[in-house]
Amino acid sequence: MVKMTKDEMVGWFKSAPMGSRHERMLWAARKIARLTGATEGGAYQTLLVVLIEAERLPRGSIPGFSMTADE
């Protein structure tokens, strides 16, 4: 199984096609699962944790990232 950094996971989330946050998370989880060999459910859960952690960082820590509003 290939490892992926938290920054790479956030990058996949940010590159997801426009849609609701949930739709973008599903899209990113599928990509992450294909690239790493993880299950989609496992990738989704890991992505969720990573996004929650990123939201707790001081504002501006991850440029262009916010969980407070769909963009």
PDB file of N, CA, C and O in Angstrom:
ATOM      1  N   MET A   1       0.851  -1.179   0.000  1.00  0.00           N
ATOM      2  CA  MET A   1       0.000   0.000   0.000  1.00  0.00           C
ATOM      3  C   MET A   1       0.896   1.241   0.000  1.00  0.00           C
ATOM      4  O   MET A   1       1.864   1.307   0.758  1.00  0.00           O
ATOM      5  N   VAL A   2       0.585   2.197  -0.824  1.00  0.00           N
ATOM      6  CA  VAL A   2       1.341   3.437  -0.949  1.00  0.00           C
ATOM      7  C   VAL A   2       0.820   4.440   0.072  1.00  0.00           C
ATOM      8  O   VAL A   2      -0.389   4.579   0.255  1.00  0.00           O
ATOM      9  N   LYS A   3       1.732   5.133   0.733  1.00  0.00           N
ATOM     10  CA  LYS A   3       1.340   6.158   1.710  1.00  0.00           C
ATOM     11  C   LYS A   3       1.103   7.477   0.992  1.00  0.00           C
ATOM     12  O   LYS A   3       1.673   7.737  -0.068  1.00  0.00           O
ATOM     13  N   MET A   4       0.245   8.311   1.593  1.00  0.00           N
ATOM     14  CA  MET A   4      -0.036   9.633   1.056  1.00  0.00           C
ATOM     15  C   MET A   4       0.011  10.615   2.217  1.00  0.00           C
ATOM     16  O   MET A   4      -0.496  10.330   3.302  1.00  0.00           O
ATOM     17  N   THR A   5       0.619  11.765   1.986  1.00  0.00           N
ATOM     18  CA  THR A   5       0.710  12.761   3.053  1.00  0.00           C
ATOM     19  C   THR A   5      -0.626  13.478   3.234  1.00  0.00           C
ATOM     20  O   THR A   5      -1.493  13.447   2.360  1.00  0.00           O
ATOM     21  N   LYS A   6      -0.768  14.119   4.383  1.00  0.00           N
ATOM     22  CA  LYS A   6      -1.978  14.898   4.647  1.00  0.00           C
ATOM     23  C   LYS A   6      -2.123  16.025   3.631  1.00  0.00           C
ATOM     24  O   LYS A   6      -3.226  16.312   3.166  1.00  0.00           O
ATOM     25  N   ASP A   7      -1.001  16.663   3.287  1.00  0.00           N
ATOM     26  CA  ASP A   7      -1.044  17.739   2.302  1.00  0.00           C
ATOM     27  C   ASP A   7      -1.520  17.237   0.944  1.00  0.00           C
ATOM     28  O   ASP A   7      -2.264  17.930   0.250  1.00  0.00           O
ATOM     29  N   GLU A   8      -1.094  16.035   0.564  1.00  0.00           N
ATOM     30  CA  GLU A   8      -1.542  15.466  -0.707  1.00  0.00           C
ATOM     31  C   GLU A   8      -3.043  15.186  -0.670  1.00  0.00           C
ATOM     32  O   GLU A   8      -3.745  15.415  -1.655  1.00  0.00           O
ATOM     33  N   MET A   9      -3.535  14.691   0.470  1.00  0.00           N
ATOM     34  CA  MET A   9      -4.974  14.428   0.591  1.00  0.00           C
ATOM     35  C   MET A   9      -5.780  15.717   0.477  1.00  0.00           C
ATOM     36  O   MET A   9      -6.795  15.765  -0.219  1.00  0.00           O
ATOM     37  N   VAL A  10      -5.323  16.757   1.161  1.00  0.00           N
ATOM     38  CA  VAL A  10      -6.004  18.055   1.068  1.00  0.00           C
ATOM     39  C   VAL A  10      -5.936  18.559  -0.369  1.00  0.00           C
ATOM     40  O   VAL A  10      -6.894  19.153  -0.865  1.00  0.00           O
ATOM     41  N   GLY A  11      -4.820  18.328  -1.033  1.00  0.00           N
ATOM     42  CA  GLY A  11      -4.680  18.734  -2.429  1.00  0.00           C
ATOM     43  C   GLY A  11      -5.697  18.055  -3.332  1.00  0.00           C
ATOM     44  O   GLY A  11      -6.272  18.697  -4.210  1.00  0.00           O
ATOM     45  N   TRP A  12      -5.925  16.761  -3.125  1.00  0.00           N
ATOM     46  CA  TRP A  12      -6.942  16.052  -3.917  1.00  0.00           C
ATOM     47  C   TRP A  12      -8.327  16.613  -3.633  1.00  0.00           C
ATOM     48  O   TRP A  12      -9.137  16.766  -4.548  1.00  0.00           O
ATOM     49  N   PHE A  13      -8.604  16.921  -2.361  1.00  0.00           N
ATOM     50  CA  PHE A  13      -9.901  17.508  -2.012  1.00  0.00           C
ATOM     51  C   PHE A  13     -10.080  18.849  -2.717  1.00  0.00           C
ATOM     52  O   PHE A  13     -11.142  19.129  -3.272  1.00  0.00           O
ATOM     53  N   LYS A  14      -9.037  19.673  -2.691  1.00  0.00           N
ATOM     54  CA  LYS A  14      -9.119  20.994  -3.316  1.00  0.00           C
ATOM     55  C   LYS A  14      -9.246  20.902  -4.832  1.00  0.00           C
ATOM     56  O   LYS A  14      -9.811  21.801  -5.454  1.00  0.00           O
ATOM     57  N   SER A  15      -8.732  19.836  -5.438  1.00  0.00           N
ATOM     58  CA  SER A  15      -8.785  19.706  -6.896  1.00  0.00           C
ATOM     59  C   SER A  15     -10.063  19.015  -7.385  1.00  0.00           C
ATOM     60  O   SER A  15     -10.262  18.854  -8.589  1.00  0.00           O
ATOM     61  N   ALA A  16     -10.918  18.611  -6.459  1.00  0.00           N
ATOM     62  CA  ALA A  16     -12.167  17.926  -6.840  1.00  0.00           C
ATOM     63  C   ALA A  16     -13.070  18.877  -7.628  1.00  0.00           C
ATOM     64  O   ALA A  16     -13.058  20.085  -7.397  1.00  0.00           O
ATOM     65  N   PRO A  17     -13.850  18.325  -8.558  1.00  0.00           N
ATOM     66  CA  PRO A  17     -14.794  19.153  -9.320  1.00  0.00           C
ATOM     67  C   PRO A  17     -15.788  19.849  -8.382  1.00  0.00           C
ATOM     68  O   PRO A  17     -16.041  19.402  -7.263  1.00  0.00           O
ATOM     69  N   MET A  18     -16.327  20.932  -8.871  1.00  0.00           N
ATOM     70  CA  MET A  18     -17.291  21.702  -8.079  1.00  0.00           C
ATOM     71  C   MET A  18     -18.465  20.813  -7.659  1.00  0.00           C
ATOM     72  O   MET A  18     -18.870  19.910  -8.390  1.00  0.00           O
ATOM     73  N   GLY A  19     -18.983  21.080  -6.504  1.00  0.00           N
ATOM     74  CA  GLY A  19     -20.101  20.330  -5.943  1.00  0.00           C
ATOM     75  C   GLY A  19     -20.157  20.591  -4.461  1.00  0.00           C
ATOM     76  O   GLY A  19     -19.431  21.438  -3.940  1.00  0.00           O
ATOM     77  N   SER A  20     -21.005  19.876  -3.793  1.00  0.00           N
ATOM     78  CA  SER A  20     -21.084  20.035  -2.340  1.00  0.00           C
ATOM     79  C   SER A  20     -19.800  19.497  -1.710  1.00  0.00           C
ATOM     80  O   SER A  20     -19.050  18.760  -2.350  1.00  0.00           O
ATOM     81  N   ARG A  21     -19.557  19.862  -0.476  1.00  0.00           N
ATOM     82  CA  ARG A  21     -18.373  19.371   0.229  1.00  0.00           C
ATOM     83  C   ARG A  21     -18.374  17.848   0.256  1.00  0.00           C
ATOM     84  O   ARG A  21     -17.336  17.216   0.066  1.00  0.00           O
ATOM     85  N   HIS A  22     -19.535  17.270   0.490  1.00  0.00           N
ATOM     86  CA  HIS A  22     -19.643  15.809   0.539  1.00  0.00           C
ATOM     87  C   HIS A  22     -19.273  15.187  -0.811  1.00  0.00           C
ATOM     88  O   HIS A  22     -18.543  14.196  -0.853  1.00  0.00           O
ATOM     89  N   GLU A  23     -19.761  15.750  -1.895  1.00  0.00           N
ATOM     90  CA  GLU A  23     -19.440  15.227  -3.229  1.00  0.00           C
ATOM     91  C   GLU A  23     -17.945  15.330  -3.513  1.00  0.00           C
ATOM     92  O   GLU A  23     -17.358  14.418  -4.096  1.00  0.00           O
ATOM     93  N   ARG A  24     -17.326  16.442  -3.103  1.00  0.00           N
ATOM     94  CA  ARG A  24     -15.894  16.601  -3.303  1.00  0.00           C
ATOM     95  C   ARG A  24     -15.113  15.613  -2.451  1.00  0.00           C
ATOM     96  O   ARG A  24     -14.083  15.098  -2.887  1.00  0.00           O
ATOM     97  N   MET A  25     -15.595  15.340  -1.230  1.00  0.00           N
ATOM     98  CA  MET A  25     -14.924  14.362  -0.372  1.00  0.00           C
ATOM     99  C   MET A  25     -15.019  12.965  -0.978  1.00  0.00           C
ATOM    100  O   MET A  25     -14.043  12.215  -0.961  1.00  0.00           O
ATOM    101  N   LEU A  26     -16.181  12.612  -1.510  1.00  0.00           N
ATOM    102  CA  LEU A  26     -16.339  11.307  -2.152  1.00  0.00           C
ATOM    103  C   LEU A  26     -15.409  11.173  -3.345  1.00  0.00           C
ATOM    104  O   LEU A  26     -14.769  10.137  -3.525  1.00  0.00           O
ATOM    105  N   TRP A  27     -15.331  12.217  -4.163  1.00  0.00           N
ATOM    106  CA  TRP A  27     -14.466  12.204  -5.336  1.00  0.00           C
ATOM    107  C   TRP A  27     -13.015  12.024  -4.914  1.00  0.00           C
ATOM    108  O   TRP A  27     -12.304  11.179  -5.458  1.00  0.00           O
ATOM    109  N   ALA A  28     -12.576  12.827  -3.935  1.00  0.00           N
ATOM    110  CA  ALA A  28     -11.195  12.757  -3.461  1.00  0.00           C
ATOM    111  C   ALA A  28     -10.908  11.395  -2.827  1.00  0.00           C
ATOM    112  O   ALA A  28      -9.833  10.834  -3.034  1.00  0.00           O
ATOM    113  N   ALA A  29     -11.858  10.858  -2.056  1.00  0.00           N
ATOM    114  CA  ALA A  29     -11.664   9.553  -1.415  1.00  0.00           C
ATOM    115  C   ALA A  29     -11.487   8.455  -2.463  1.00  0.00           C
ATOM    116  O   ALA A  29     -10.671   7.552  -2.284  1.00  0.00           O
ATOM    117  N   ARG A  30     -12.249   8.530  -3.553  1.00  0.00           N
ATOM    118  CA  ARG A  30     -12.095   7.534  -4.627  1.00  0.00           C
ATOM    119  C   ARG A  30     -10.702   7.618  -5.246  1.00  0.00           C
ATOM    120  O   ARG A  30     -10.056   6.597  -5.480  1.00  0.00           O
ATOM    121  N   LYS A  31     -10.241   8.854  -5.510  1.00  0.00           N
ATOM    122  CA  LYS A  31      -8.903   9.048  -6.087  1.00  0.00           C
ATOM    123  C   LYS A  31      -7.828   8.528  -5.134  1.00  0.00           C
ATOM    124  O   LYS A  31      -6.916   7.812  -5.548  1.00  0.00           O
ATOM    125  N   ILE A  32      -7.945   8.892  -3.857  1.00  0.00           N
ATOM    126  CA  ILE A  32      -6.966   8.470  -2.856  1.00  0.00           C
ATOM    127  C   ILE A  32      -6.953   6.952  -2.751  1.00  0.00           C
ATOM    128  O   ILE A  32      -5.886   6.343  -2.675  1.00  0.00           O
ATOM    129  N   ALA A  33      -8.135   6.336  -2.748  1.00  0.00           N
ATOM    130  CA  ALA A  33      -8.228   4.877  -2.646  1.00  0.00           C
ATOM    131  C   ALA A  33      -7.551   4.210  -3.839  1.00  0.00           C
ATOM    132  O   ALA A  33      -6.815   3.238  -3.669  1.00  0.00           O
ATOM    133  N   ARG A  34      -7.792   4.719  -5.038  1.00  0.00           N
ATOM    134  CA  ARG A  34      -7.177   4.135  -6.230  1.00  0.00           C
ATOM    135  C   ARG A  34      -5.658   4.252  -6.197  1.00  0.00           C
ATOM    136  O   ARG A  34      -4.945   3.331  -6.593  1.00  0.00           O
ATOM    137  N   LEU A  35      -5.171   5.400  -5.717  1.00  0.00           N
ATOM    138  CA  LEU A  35      -3.732   5.636  -5.705  1.00  0.00           C
ATOM    139  C   LEU A  35      -3.003   4.870  -4.609  1.00  0.00           C
ATOM    140  O   LEU A  35      -1.847   4.486  -4.782  1.00  0.00           O
ATOM    141  N   THR A  36      -3.674   4.647  -3.481  1.00  0.00           N
ATOM    142  CA  THR A  36      -3.008   4.045  -2.326  1.00  0.00           C
ATOM    143  C   THR A  36      -3.340   2.573  -2.122  1.00  0.00           C
ATOM    144  O   THR A  36      -2.613   1.872  -1.418  1.00  0.00           O
ATOM    145  N   GLY A  37      -4.421   2.094  -2.721  1.00  0.00           N
ATOM    146  CA  GLY A  37      -4.840   0.719  -2.507  1.00  0.00           C
ATOM    147  C   GLY A  37      -5.731   0.557  -1.288  1.00  0.00           C
ATOM    148  O   GLY A  37      -6.108  -0.562  -0.939  1.00  0.00           O
ATOM    149  N   ALA A  38      -6.074   1.667  -0.633  1.00  0.00           N
ATOM    150  CA  ALA A  38      -6.982   1.620   0.521  1.00  0.00           C
ATOM    151  C   ALA A  38      -8.415   1.438   0.026  1.00  0.00           C
ATOM    152  O   ALA A  38      -8.692   1.600  -1.162  1.00  0.00           O
ATOM    153  N   THR A  39      -9.316   1.104   0.938  1.00  0.00           N
ATOM    154  CA  THR A  39     -10.731   1.051   0.566  1.00  0.00           C
ATOM    155  C   THR A  39     -11.251   2.483   0.469  1.00  0.00           C
ATOM    156  O   THR A  39     -10.679   3.395   1.066  1.00  0.00           O
ATOM    157  N   GLU A  40     -12.336   2.681  -0.283  1.00  0.00           N
ATOM    158  CA  GLU A  40     -12.918   4.019  -0.378  1.00  0.00           C
ATOM    159  C   GLU A  40     -13.395   4.505   0.989  1.00  0.00           C
ATOM    160  O   GLU A  40     -13.242   5.680   1.325  1.00  0.00           O
ATOM    161  N   GLY A  41     -13.973   3.593   1.774  1.00  0.00           N
ATOM    162  CA  GLY A  41     -14.448   3.963   3.108  1.00  0.00           C
ATOM    163  C   GLY A  41     -13.307   4.378   4.019  1.00  0.00           C
ATOM    164  O   GLY A  41     -13.417   5.350   4.767  1.00  0.00           O
ATOM    165  N   GLY A  42     -12.214   3.638   3.952  1.00  0.00           N
ATOM    166  CA  GLY A  42     -11.048   3.981   4.760  1.00  0.00           C
ATOM    167  C   GLY A  42     -10.437   5.304   4.328  1.00  0.00           C
ATOM    168  O   GLY A  42     -10.032   6.115   5.162  1.00  0.00           O
ATOM    169  N   ALA A  43     -10.373   5.515   3.014  1.00  0.00           N
ATOM    170  CA  ALA A  43      -9.836   6.775   2.496  1.00  0.00           C
ATOM    171  C   ALA A  43     -10.735   7.941   2.897  1.00  0.00           C
ATOM    172  O   ALA A  43     -10.242   9.014   3.243  1.00  0.00           O
ATOM    173  N   TYR A  44     -12.050   7.735   2.853  1.00  0.00           N
ATOM    174  CA  TYR A  44     -12.994   8.795   3.232  1.00  0.00           C
ATOM    175  C   TYR A  44     -12.802   9.159   4.706  1.00  0.00           C
ATOM    176  O   TYR A  44     -12.741  10.339   5.052  1.00  0.00           O
ATOM    177  N   GLN A  45     -12.706   8.151   5.571  1.00  0.00           N
ATOM    178  CA  GLN A  45     -12.536   8.415   7.006  1.00  0.00           C
ATOM    179  C   GLN A  45     -11.229   9.139   7.279  1.00  0.00           C
ATOM    180  O   GLN A  45     -11.193  10.080   8.072  1.00  0.00           O
ATOM    181  N   THR A  46     -10.158   8.710   6.630  1.00  0.00           N
ATOM    182  CA  THR A  46      -8.866   9.365   6.813  1.00  0.00           C
ATOM    183  C   THR A  46      -8.922  10.800   6.310  1.00  0.00           C
ATOM    184  O   THR A  46      -8.413  11.711   6.962  1.00  0.00           O
ATOM    185  N   LEU A  47      -9.544  11.003   5.145  1.00  0.00           N
ATOM    186  CA  LEU A  47      -9.684  12.344   4.594  1.00  0.00           C
ATOM    187  C   LEU A  47     -10.486  13.229   5.539  1.00  0.00           C
ATOM    188  O   LEU A  47     -10.135  14.391   5.744  1.00  0.00           O
ATOM    189  N   LEU A  48     -11.544  12.702   6.109  1.00  0.00           N
ATOM    190  CA  LEU A  48     -12.363  13.475   7.045  1.00  0.00           C
ATOM    191  C   LEU A  48     -11.528  13.939   8.233  1.00  0.00           C
ATOM    192  O   LEU A  48     -11.602  15.103   8.625  1.00  0.00           O
ATOM    193  N   VAL A  49     -10.736  13.042   8.807  1.00  0.00           N
ATOM    194  CA  VAL A  49      -9.875  13.396   9.936  1.00  0.00           C
ATOM    195  C   VAL A  49      -8.866  14.469   9.522  1.00  0.00           C
ATOM    196  O   VAL A  49      -8.638  15.430  10.257  1.00  0.00           O
ATOM    197  N   VAL A  50      -8.265  14.302   8.345  1.00  0.00           N
ATOM    198  CA  VAL A  50      -7.279  15.262   7.858  1.00  0.00           C
ATOM    199  C   VAL A  50      -7.919  16.641   7.665  1.00  0.00           C
ATOM    200  O   VAL A  50      -7.321  17.659   8.015  1.00  0.00           O
ATOM    201  N   LEU A  51      -9.121  16.673   7.116  1.00  0.00           N
ATOM    202  CA  LEU A  51      -9.796  17.953   6.890  1.00  0.00           C
ATOM    203  C   LEU A  51     -10.181  18.619   8.209  1.00  0.00           C
ATOM    204  O   LEU A  51     -10.091  19.840   8.333  1.00  0.00           O
ATOM    205  N   ILE A  52     -10.605  17.835   9.188  1.00  0.00           N
ATOM    206  CA  ILE A  52     -10.933  18.393  10.499  1.00  0.00           C
ATOM    207  C   ILE A  52      -9.676  18.972  11.148  1.00  0.00           C
ATOM    208  O   ILE A  52      -9.710  20.064  11.715  1.00  0.00           O
ATOM    209  N   GLU A  53      -8.567  18.231  11.060  1.00  0.00           N
ATOM    210  CA  GLU A  53      -7.303  18.729  11.605  1.00  0.00           C
ATOM    211  C   GLU A  53      -6.882  20.019  10.900  1.00  0.00           C
ATOM    212  O   GLU A  53      -6.416  20.958  11.546  1.00  0.00           O
ATOM    213  N   ALA A  54      -7.045  20.063   9.579  1.00  0.00           N
ATOM    214  CA  ALA A  54      -6.667  21.252   8.811  1.00  0.00           C
ATOM    215  C   ALA A  54      -7.531  22.445   9.210  1.00  0.00           C
ATOM    216  O   ALA A  54      -7.043  23.575   9.252  1.00  0.00           O
ATOM    217  N   GLU A  55      -8.789  22.208   9.500  1.00  0.00           N
ATOM    218  CA  GLU A  55      -9.690  23.295   9.896  1.00  0.00           C
ATOM    219  C   GLU A  55      -9.272  23.867  11.247  1.00  0.00           C
ATOM    220  O   GLU A  55      -9.512  25.046  11.509  1.00  0.00           O
ATOM    221  N   ARG A  56      -8.663  23.073  12.097  1.00  0.00           N
ATOM    222  CA  ARG A  56      -8.256  23.528  13.422  1.00  0.00           C
ATOM    223  C   ARG A  56      -6.973  24.350  13.394  1.00  0.00           C
ATOM    224  O   ARG A  56      -6.646  25.022  14.373  1.00  0.00           O
ATOM    225  N   LEU A  57      -6.242  24.303  12.276  1.00  0.00           N
ATOM    226  CA  LEU A  57      -5.017  25.083  12.157  1.00  0.00           C
ATOM    227  C   LEU A  57      -5.367  26.563  12.078  1.00  0.00           C
ATOM    228  O   LEU A  57      -6.485  26.912  11.698  1.00  0.00           O
ATOM    229  N   PRO A  58      -4.427  27.442  12.433  1.00  0.00           N
ATOM    230  CA  PRO A  58      -4.694  28.886  12.309  1.00  0.00           C
ATOM    231  C   PRO A  58      -5.056  29.243  10.881  1.00  0.00           C
ATOM    232  O   PRO A  58      -4.563  28.631   9.934  1.00  0.00           O
ATOM    233  N   ARG A  59      -5.917  30.235  10.731  1.00  0.00           N
ATOM    234  CA  ARG A  59      -6.345  30.657   9.388  1.00  0.00           C
ATOM    235  C   ARG A  59      -5.147  30.953   8.506  1.00  0.00           C
ATOM    236  O   ARG A  59      -4.159  31.537   8.950  1.00  0.00           O
ATOM    237  N   GLY A  60      -5.247  30.544   7.261  1.00  0.00           N
ATOM    238  CA  GLY A  60      -4.185  30.786   6.301  1.00  0.00           C
ATOM    239  C   GLY A  60      -3.113  29.712   6.278  1.00  0.00           C
ATOM    240  O   GLY A  60      -2.174  29.789   5.485  1.00  0.00           O
ATOM    241  N   SER A  61      -3.242  28.697   7.149  1.00  0.00           N
ATOM    242  CA  SER A  61      -2.232  27.644   7.168  1.00  0.00           C
ATOM    243  C   SER A  61      -2.240  26.837   5.879  1.00  0.00           C
ATOM    244  O   SER A  61      -1.194  26.390   5.409  1.00  0.00           O
ATOM    245  N   ILE A  62      -3.423  26.653   5.313  1.00  0.00           N
ATOM    246  CA  ILE A  62      -3.536  25.945   4.037  1.00  0.00           C
ATOM    247  C   ILE A  62      -4.261  26.894   3.078  1.00  0.00           C
ATOM    248  O   ILE A  62      -5.487  26.991   3.122  1.00  0.00           O
ATOM    249  N   PRO A  63      -3.524  27.587   2.221  1.00  0.00           N
ATOM    250  CA  PRO A  63      -4.142  28.563   1.313  1.00  0.00           C
ATOM    251  C   PRO A  63      -5.259  27.946   0.478  1.00  0.00           C
ATOM    252  O   PRO A  63      -5.101  26.859  -0.077  1.00  0.00           O
ATOM    253  N   GLY A  64      -6.373  28.637   0.393  1.00  0.00           N
ATOM    254  CA  GLY A  64      -7.486  28.180  -0.422  1.00  0.00           C
ATOM    255  C   GLY A  64      -8.346  27.107   0.188  1.00  0.00           C
ATOM    256  O   GLY A  64      -9.245  26.586  -0.472  1.00  0.00           O
ATOM    257  N   PHE A  65      -8.087  26.756   1.461  1.00  0.00           N
ATOM    258  CA  PHE A  65      -8.842  25.687   2.100  1.00  0.00           C
ATOM    259  C   PHE A  65      -9.735  26.247   3.183  1.00  0.00           C
ATOM    260  O   PHE A  65      -9.286  27.019   4.029  1.00  0.00           O
ATOM    261  N   SER A  66     -10.999  25.861   3.161  1.00  0.00           N
ATOM    262  CA  SER A  66     -11.932  26.228   4.225  1.00  0.00           C
ATOM    263  C   SER A  66     -13.042  25.205   4.262  1.00  0.00           C
ATOM    264  O   SER A  66     -13.554  24.799   3.218  1.00  0.00           O
ATOM    265  N   MET A  67     -13.417  24.787   5.453  1.00  0.00           N
ATOM    266  CA  MET A  67     -14.556  23.878   5.585  1.00  0.00           C
ATOM    267  C   MET A  67     -15.803  24.637   6.013  1.00  0.00           C
ATOM    268  O   MET A  67     -16.846  24.028   6.251  1.00  0.00           O
ATOM    269  N   THR A  68     -15.709  25.965   6.114  1.00  0.00           N
ATOM    270  CA  THR A  68     -16.843  26.743   6.604  1.00  0.00           C
ATOM    271  C   THR A  68     -17.848  27.066   5.509  1.00  0.00           C
ATOM    272  O   THR A  68     -18.999  27.378   5.815  1.00  0.00           O
ATOM    273  N   ALA A  69     -17.454  27.001   4.257  1.00  0.00           N
ATOM    274  CA  ALA A  69     -18.406  27.296   3.183  1.00  0.00           C
ATOM    275  C   ALA A  69     -18.001  26.530   1.929  1.00  0.00           C
ATOM    276  O   ALA A  69     -16.813  26.355   1.656  1.00  0.00           O
ATOM    277  N   ASP A  70     -18.983  26.079   1.178  1.00  0.00           N
ATOM    278  CA  ASP A  70     -18.697  25.441  -0.098  1.00  0.00           C
ATOM    279  C   ASP A  70     -18.230  26.497  -1.076  1.00  0.00           C
ATOM    280  O   ASP A  70     -18.809  27.580  -1.159  1.00  0.00           O
ATOM    281  N   GLU A  71     -17.192  26.184  -1.807  1.00  0.00           N
ATOM    282  CA  GLU A  71     -16.673  27.141  -2.788  1.00  0.00           C
ATOM    283  C   GLU A  71     -16.914  26.652  -4.185  1.00  0.00           C
ATOM    284  O   GLU A  71     -16.546  27.325  -5.147  1.00  0.00           O
TER     285      GLU A  71
END
